[in-house]
Amino acid sequence: MMAVFKYKLNISFLTILFLGALYIAFPSINNSLDSLSYAEEMRSGSYLFRPHHLLYNAFGYLLAHLLNIKSTLSFMCVVNSIFAIACLFLMRSMLSKFMDDCKCAVILMFLGSCFGFIRFATDNEAYIIPLFFSLWASRTILKGKMIFLPSLLAATACLFHQIHFFWWLGLLFLVLLSPEKSQLKWAKKTLLYISGALIVPIAYLMVFYFTKHDSPTIIQFVFHDYFQADNVKLAFKPVTLLLTPVSFIRSFLQVHGYFIPLIQKYTYMSIAMVLAFVCFLLGLFKMKGAVSKRNMDLYSQRFAFTHLLIFIMQLIFAALSDGNAEFMVMLPFALSLYFFIKYELRLFVPACISTGVLIWNLFLALIPYHFMELSSEIPLSRFIAEHSSNVYYLKDNVRVDNILSYYHPGQKYNIKSSLKGRTILDSLMFRNSVVLTDIVNNSTPFSRASVVQNIDQRQLQKYLLVEKDSVPYDLGILHITSIINK
C-alpha cells in the first residue's frame, strides 16, 4: 500500500496535476473563430461532421447532449483540458522508460507549458484529442510492440483531425523497419498495420452516404477545404518564409503583437519576460557538455528515429499550409520522443528551459487569455449586439459573426467583410445612408492574420468618415466610424 502511495505522489505525477489544474482553472475567453463555430454546431447539431476533423463536432455534440450541457464552449474547454492531462500521462509513461522521475517531471513541465499545447488545452479546438490518440498509439507500439492496436489508435486520431495522418505514416515506417525472419511474416505484419486504418475509409464512406453535405464525390468530401475554400491551399509562398519560423517558435513560446499594449498597461508583466530570459540564458550557458548519447537497444533507436521522421513530415506539411501554427501543436511532443530518448541531458539544462517556458507562457499567454480581452472583436461584437439595426462593414466579419452566433443565437445582423473588395462597400453605400466600420483609426497588433490580410483603405476616400463611438477594452480602445455619402 505504501509503495502505491509513493508512486502516485511522485514528482512527475504532481507536475501533471499542477499543469492540469492550470488548464481547467484558466480557460480562454479569447476563443478562436473555429472554437466558437464548433461550439454553436455542437449545441445545435447543425454541422456535426466536418471533413477535416470528422468526429470532433459529433463527439462534442454527443457528450454535451448526454450530459444536458447548454454551454458547449465552456464544456469543451474542460474536455480538452482533460485530454491534455491524458496526453501528459501518456508521455510520462513513455519517457519513464528512459529516465528517472525527476527528469521526466522537468520534460513534462516543458511540454505542458508549450504555448501551442496550452492554447488548445484551454479552448474548443480540434487538436488535443487527436494528439491524445497519436500518443496512445506510440505508447502502445513502444510498450507492447503491438501492430494492429497502434494503427487503430493512430487512425482514430486522423478521424479527429486529418493532420495526424503523418503520425500514422511514421509509425508505419517503424513497422516496416522491424526485422522479420521471413518476407511472409514481414508482409503479414505490414498488412495487419494497414488493416487497422480501415476505420478511416469506413467512417468517411458512412458519413458521405448517410449525411447531407455539399461534396459530389467522396474524394472531394475527404479533401473538402482544399476544393471548396479559397484560403486553403498546399503551396509554397514567399510569406511562408516568415510565417513558418514564427509559427514554429509559437509552438513553444507565445509571440504576439498584443505584448506591447499588455506591457504598457501592466508593466509588471515585463518581470515575467526578464525571469524567463534569465532561465533561458542559464540553460544555454550550461548546455556545453550537458548532452550525451544514450546506449539504447535497436528498437528504442528506431522508435526515437520514427518520431523525428514524424516531426519532419508534420513541419513540412504545416509550412506548405501557410506556416499554420495550428498544425504544429504536436511538434514538441514528437521532437521530445526523439531527442530525450536518444540523448541524455544533465537535469539543470532542461530544468532552466522548462521553468522559462512555464513563466513566459503562464504570465504572457495563459493568464491574459483567461482574464483579458486581447482583441477588438469581442467589444465590437457587444456593440453590434446592442445596435443590431445598423449596417456594418468590418475588417473581417468571420470571428465577429461567430461570437454573435454563439452568444446571441437566432439574432440577425447585417455584416459585410472588407476582405471581399471595394465593390461590397459601394453596394452597401448605394442602399444605405450610413454604414459603420472598424477599419478607421484601429491599429492591429502584429499577428499571422495581420500579415495574411491586406485591407486597402483607399476605398474609403470618396466617403465622409465621422467617428460614431469609442469602446474601451482591456488592451485598447475600439473606434467605430460612420461611413457617409458625401
C-alpha positions in Angstrom: 0.0 0.0 0.0 2.8 2.4 0.9 4.5 1.7 -2.5 1.4 2.6 -4.4 1.0 5.8 -2.3 4.6 6.8 -3.1 4.2 6.0 -6.7 1.1 8.2 -7.0 2.7 11.1 -5.3 6.0 11.2 -7.2 7.0 14.5 -8.8 6.1 13.7 -12.4 2.6 12.8 -11.3 2.3 16.0 -9.2 3.6 18.0 -12.2 0.8 16.8 -14.4 -1.8 17.6 -11.7 -0.3 21.1 -11.4 -0.5 21.7 -15.2 -3.9 20.2 -15.4 -5.2 22.5 -12.7 -3.9 25.4 -14.7 -5.7 24.3 -17.8 -9.0 23.8 -16.1 -8.8 27.0 -14.0 -7.9 29.3 -16.8 -10.0 28.5 -19.9 -9.6 31.1 -22.7 -12.1 33.9 -23.1 -10.4 34.9 -26.4 -11.8 31.9 -28.2 -10.8 31.4 -31.8 -13.3 31.7 -34.6 -13.3 28.0 -35.2 -13.8 27.3 -31.4 -16.9 29.5 -31.4 -18.2 27.9 -34.6 -17.8 24.3 -33.3 -19.5 25.2 -30.0 -22.5 26.5 -31.8 -22.6 23.5 -34.1 -22.3 21.1 -31.1 -25.2 22.9 -29.4 -27.5 23.0 -32.4 -26.4 19.8 -34.1 -26.2 21.8 -37.4 -22.8 20.6 -38.8 -21.6 17.5 -36.9 -19.2 16.0 -39.5 -16.6 18.4 -40.8 -14.4 16.5 -43.2 -11.0 17.7 -41.9 -11.9 16.7 -38.3 -14.7 14.3 -38.9 -15.6 13.2 -35.4 -14.8 16.2 -33.3 -18.1 18.0 -33.5 -20.1 14.8 -33.3 -18.1 13.7 -30.2 -18.7 17.1 -28.5 -22.4 17.0 -29.5 -22.8 13.5 -28.1 -21.1 14.4 -24.8 -23.0 17.7 -24.4 -26.4 16.2 -25.1 -25.9 13.1 -22.9 -24.9 15.4 -20.0 -27.5 18.0 -20.9 -24.9 20.7 -21.3 -26.0 24.0 -22.8 -22.8 26.0 -22.6 -20.9 23.8 -25.1 -18.0 26.3 -25.4 -17.1 26.1 -21.7 -17.8 22.4 -21.5 -15.5 21.6 -24.4 -12.7 23.7 -23.0 -12.9 21.4 -19.9 -13.0 18.3 -22.1 -9.9 19.4 -24.0 -8.2 20.1 -20.7 -8.8 16.6 -19.5 -7.5 15.1 -22.8 -4.4 17.4 -22.4 -3.8 15.9 -19.0 -4.1 12.4 -20.5 -1.6 13.4 -23.2 0.9 14.2 -20.5 0.3 10.9 -18.7 1.0 9.1 -21.9 4.2 11.0 -22.4 5.1 10.2 -18.8 4.5 6.5 -19.4 6.9 6.5 -22.4 9.6 8.8 -21.0 9.8 7.0 -17.7 11.3 4.0 -19.5 14.4 6.1 -20.4 14.9 8.4 -17.4 14.3 8.9 -13.7 11.2 10.5 -12.4 12.8 13.9 -11.7 14.0 14.4 -15.3 10.6 13.1 -16.6 8.8 15.7 -14.5 11.0 18.5 -15.9 10.3 17.4 -19.5 6.6 17.1 -18.8 6.7 20.7 -17.4 8.3 21.8 -20.6 5.7 20.0 -22.9 2.7 21.0 -20.8 3.8 24.7 -20.8 4.4 25.0 -24.6 2.1 27.6 -26.0 0.8 25.5 -28.8 -0.4 22.9 -26.3 -1.8 25.2 -23.6 -3.5 27.3 -26.2 -5.6 24.4 -27.4 -5.9 22.7 -24.0 -7.9 25.8 -22.9 -10.1 26.3 -26.0 -12.6 24.4 -28.1 -10.3 23.4 -30.9 -9.8 20.0 -32.6 -6.1 19.5 -31.9 -5.7 18.0 -28.4 -7.9 14.9 -28.8 -6.1 13.6 -31.9 -2.8 14.2 -30.2 -4.0 12.0 -27.3 -4.8 9.1 -29.7 -1.5 9.5 -31.6 0.5 9.5 -28.3 -1.5 6.4 -27.2 -0.6 4.7 -30.4 3.1 5.5 -29.8 2.9 4.3 -26.2 1.2 1.0 -27.3 3.8 0.3 -30.0 6.6 1.1 -27.6 5.4 -0.8 -24.6 3.7 -3.8 -26.1 5.3 -3.8 -29.6 1.8 -4.5 -31.0 0.8 -3.8 -34.6 -3.0 -3.6 -35.1 -3.9 -1.6 -32.0 -1.4 1.2 -32.6 -2.6 1.6 -36.1 -6.2 1.7 -35.0 -5.4 4.4 -32.4 -3.4 6.5 -34.9 -6.2 6.1 -37.4 -8.7 7.3 -34.8 -6.5 10.4 -34.3 -6.9 11.0 -38.1 -10.7 10.9 -37.7 -10.4 13.7 -35.1 -8.1 15.7 -37.4 -6.6 14.7 -40.7 -3.2 16.3 -39.9 -2.4 13.2 -37.8 -2.1 11.1 -40.9 1.7 11.8 -40.8 1.9 10.3 -37.3 0.1 7.2 -38.5 2.5 7.1 -41.5 5.6 7.5 -39.2 4.5 4.5 -37.1 4.1 2.5 -40.4 7.8 3.2 -41.1 8.6 1.8 -37.7 6.7 -1.4 -38.6 8.4 -1.6 -41.9 11.8 -1.2 -40.3 11.3 -4.0 -37.8 13.2 -7.1 -39.0 11.4 -10.4 -39.5 12.8 -13.9 -40.2 10.8 -14.2 -43.4 9.3 -11.9 -46.1 6.0 -13.5 -45.4 5.9 -12.6 -41.8 7.0 -9.1 -42.6 4.2 -8.8 -45.2 1.6 -10.1 -42.7 2.8 -7.6 -40.1 2.6 -4.7 -42.6 -0.8 -5.8 -43.8 -2.0 -6.1 -40.2 -0.9 -2.5 -39.5 -2.6 -1.2 -42.7 -5.8 -3.1 -41.8 -6.0 -1.2 -38.5 -6.6 2.0 -40.5 -9.6 0.7 -42.4 -11.7 2.5 -39.8 -10.9 5.8 -41.6 -12.4 4.9 -45.1 -15.3 3.2 -43.4 -16.1 6.2 -41.3 -15.8 8.6 -44.2 -17.9 6.5 -46.5 -20.7 6.2 -43.9 -20.7 10.0 -43.3 -20.6 10.6 -47.1 -23.5 8.4 -47.9 -25.7 8.9 -44.8 -25.4 12.7 -44.1 -26.1 15.9 -46.0 -23.1 17.8 -47.4 -22.0 19.8 -50.5 -19.4 17.4 -52.0 -20.3 15.5 -55.2 -17.7 12.8 -54.7 -16.0 11.0 -51.8 -12.6 12.4 -52.7 -14.0 16.0 -52.7 -15.6 15.3 -49.4 -12.4 13.9 -47.7 -10.4 16.9 -49.0 -13.3 19.3 -48.7 -11.5 22.5 -47.8 -8.9 22.1 -50.5 -11.7 22.0 -53.1 -14.1 24.5 -51.5 -12.1 27.1 -49.5 -10.2 29.7 -51.4 -7.8 30.3 -48.4 -6.8 26.7 -48.0 -4.1 25.6 -50.4 -1.0 23.4 -50.3 1.7 25.6 -51.9 5.0 27.4 -51.1 4.5 31.1 -50.9 7.1 33.9 -50.1 5.1 34.7 -46.9 5.8 31.1 -45.8 9.4 32.0 -45.1 8.2 34.5 -42.5 5.2 32.6 -41.1 6.8 29.1 -40.7 9.6 30.1 -38.3 7.2 32.4 -36.4 4.6 29.7 -36.0 7.3 27.1 -35.1 8.5 29.4 -32.3 4.9 29.9 -31.2 4.6 26.1 -30.8 6.9 26.7 -27.8 6.5 30.3 -26.8 3.7 32.8 -27.4 4.9 35.7 -29.6 2.2 38.2 -30.5 1.7 41.9 -31.1 -0.6 42.2 -28.0 2.6 42.1 -25.9 3.2 45.8 -26.5 -0.1 47.1 -25.1 -0.1 44.4 -22.5 3.2 45.5 -21.0 2.4 49.2 -21.5 -0.7 48.7 -19.3 0.6 46.1 -16.9 4.3 47.0 -16.5 4.9 44.2 -14.0 4.3 41.6 -16.8 7.8 42.6 -18.1 9.1 40.9 -14.9 7.9 37.6 -16.3 9.8 38.2 -19.6 13.0 39.0 -17.7 12.8 36.0 -15.4 12.1 33.7 -18.4 15.1 35.2 -20.3 17.3 34.6 -17.3 16.2 30.9 -17.2 16.8 30.5 -20.9 20.3 32.1 -20.6 21.2 29.9 -17.6 20.2 26.8 -19.6 22.1 27.9 -22.7 25.3 28.7 -20.7 25.3 25.2 -19.1 24.5 23.4 -22.4 28.1 22.7 -23.3 29.0 19.2 -22.3 25.5 18.6 -20.9 24.3 16.4 -23.7 25.4 12.8 -24.3 24.1 9.9 -26.4 22.2 7.1 -24.6 23.1 3.4 -25.0 19.8 2.0 -26.3 18.5 -1.2 -27.8 17.8 -1.2 -31.5 14.0 -1.0 -31.2 14.3 2.1 -29.0 16.6 3.7 -31.5 14.1 3.1 -34.3 11.2 4.3 -32.1 13.1 7.6 -31.5 14.0 8.0 -35.2 10.4 7.4 -36.1 9.3 10.4 -34.1 12.0 12.5 -35.7 10.5 11.5 -39.1 7.0 12.4 -37.8 8.3 15.7 -36.6 9.8 16.5 -40.1 6.7 15.4 -42.0 4.4 17.4 -39.8 6.6 20.5 -40.0 6.8 20.3 -43.8 3.0 20.0 -44.1 2.5 22.9 -41.8 4.9 25.0 -43.8 3.1 24.2 -47.0 -0.2 25.2 -45.3 1.0 28.9 -45.0 3.1 28.1 -41.9 -0.1 27.2 -40.0 0.7 27.2 -36.2 -2.4 25.0 -35.5 -0.7 22.2 -37.5 2.4 22.3 -35.2 0.8 21.6 -31.8 2.3 18.0 -31.9 5.8 19.1 -32.8 7.2 19.5 -29.3 5.9 16.0 -28.4 7.3 14.3 -31.5 10.6 16.1 -31.1 10.8 15.2 -27.4 10.2 11.5 -28.2 13.2 11.7 -30.4 15.6 13.9 -28.5 15.0 12.9 -24.9 15.0 9.2 -25.8 18.2 9.4 -27.9 20.1 11.9 -25.7 20.8 12.2 -22.0 20.8 15.8 -20.6 22.0 17.0 -17.2 19.0 18.0 -15.2 20.0 21.6 -14.8 19.6 22.5 -18.5 16.0 21.2 -19.2 15.0 22.4 -15.7 16.0 26.0 -16.6 14.4 25.9 -20.0 11.2 24.3 -18.7 10.9 26.9 -16.0 11.5 29.7 -18.5 8.8 28.3 -20.8 6.3 28.0 -17.9 6.9 31.5 -16.7 6.7 33.0 -20.2 3.5 31.3 -21.3 1.8 31.4 -17.9 2.1 35.2 -17.5 2.1 36.3 -21.1 -0.4 33.8 -22.6 -2.5 31.6 -20.2 -3.4 34.3 -17.7 -4.1 37.1 -20.2 -6.1 34.8 -22.4 -8.3 34.0 -19.4 -8.7 37.4 -17.8 -8.3 40.0 -20.6 -10.0 40.8 -23.9 -6.9 40.8 -26.2 -8.5 41.9 -29.4 -11.2 44.3 -30.5 -13.6 41.7 -32.0 -15.1 41.0 -28.5 -16.1 44.6 -27.7 -17.1 45.0 -31.3 -19.5 42.1 -31.1 -21.0 43.5 -27.9 -21.5 46.9 -29.7 -23.2 45.2 -32.7 -25.4 43.1 -30.4 -26.6 46.4 -28.8 -27.0 48.2 -32.1 -28.2 45.4 -34.3 -30.3 47.5 -36.7 -27.1 49.1 -38.2 -25.2 48.0 -41.3 -21.6 47.1 -40.7 -18.5 46.9 -42.9 -15.8 45.2 -40.9 -12.1 44.2 -41.2 -13.0 40.6 -41.1 -16.5 39.6 -40.1 -16.0 35.9 -39.5 -14.9 35.9 -35.9 -17.4 38.6 -35.0 -20.2 36.7 -36.7 -19.2 33.5 -34.8 -19.2 35.4 -31.5 -22.7 36.7 -32.2 -23.9 33.4 -33.4 -22.8 31.6 -30.2 -23.8 34.2 -27.6 -26.9 35.6 -29.4 -28.4 32.6 -31.4 -31.3 33.4 -33.6 -30.4 37.1 -33.9 -29.9 38.6 -37.4 -27.2 41.2 -38.3 -26.2 43.0 -41.4 -22.4 42.5 -41.5 -20.1 42.5 -44.5 -16.4 41.9 -44.8 -13.9 44.4 -46.3 -11.8 41.4 -47.4 -14.2 40.8 -50.3 -13.3 44.1 -52.0 -14.4 47.6 -52.5 -17.5 46.7 -54.6 -19.1 45.4 -51.4 -18.8 48.8 -49.8 -20.1 50.6 -52.9 -23.1 48.3 -52.9 -23.7 49.0 -49.2 -23.5 52.7 -49.6 -25.8 52.7 -52.6 -28.5 51.0 -50.4 -27.8 52.7 -47.0 -27.2 56.3 -46.0 -24.8 55.3 -43.2 -22.6 52.2 -42.7 -20.5 51.6 -39.6 -16.9 50.2 -39.7 -14.0 49.3 -37.6 -11.4 49.9 -40.3 -10.5 53.5 -39.4 -8.2 54.5 -36.5 -7.9 51.0 -35.1 -4.4 49.5 -35.0 -4.0 45.8 -35.5 -1.3 44.0 -33.4 1.2 42.1 -35.4 0.0 38.5 -35.9 -0.3 35.9 -38.6 -3.7 37.3 -39.6 -2.3 40.8 -39.9 0.3 39.5 -42.3 -2.1 37.5 -44.4 -4.9 40.1 -44.5 -4.4 43.3 -46.5 -7.0 45.9 -46.2 -7.0 48.7 -48.7 -8.3 51.9 -47.0 -8.2 53.9 -50.3 -11.7 52.6 -50.9 -13.0 55.0 -48.1 -11.6 58.2 -49.7 -14.7 59.1 -51.6 -16.9 58.9 -48.5 -17.3 61.1 -45.4 -15.9 59.5 -42.3 -17.2 60.5 -38.8 -16.4 58.8 -35.6 -19.6 57.3 -34.2 -18.4 55.8 -30.9 -15.3 54.5 -29.0 -15.5 51.4 -26.9 -12.7 50.7 -24.3 -11.5 47.2 -23.7 -8.6 45.6 -21.8 -5.8 46.4 -24.2 -7.1 49.4 -26.1 -10.0 51.4 -27.5 -12.2 50.3 -30.4 -13.2 53.2 -32.6 -16.5 52.8 -34.5 -16.7 55.1 -37.6 -19.7 56.1 -39.7 -19.2 56.0 -43.4 -21.5 58.6 -45.1 -22.1 59.5 -48.7 -20.6 63.0 -49.5 
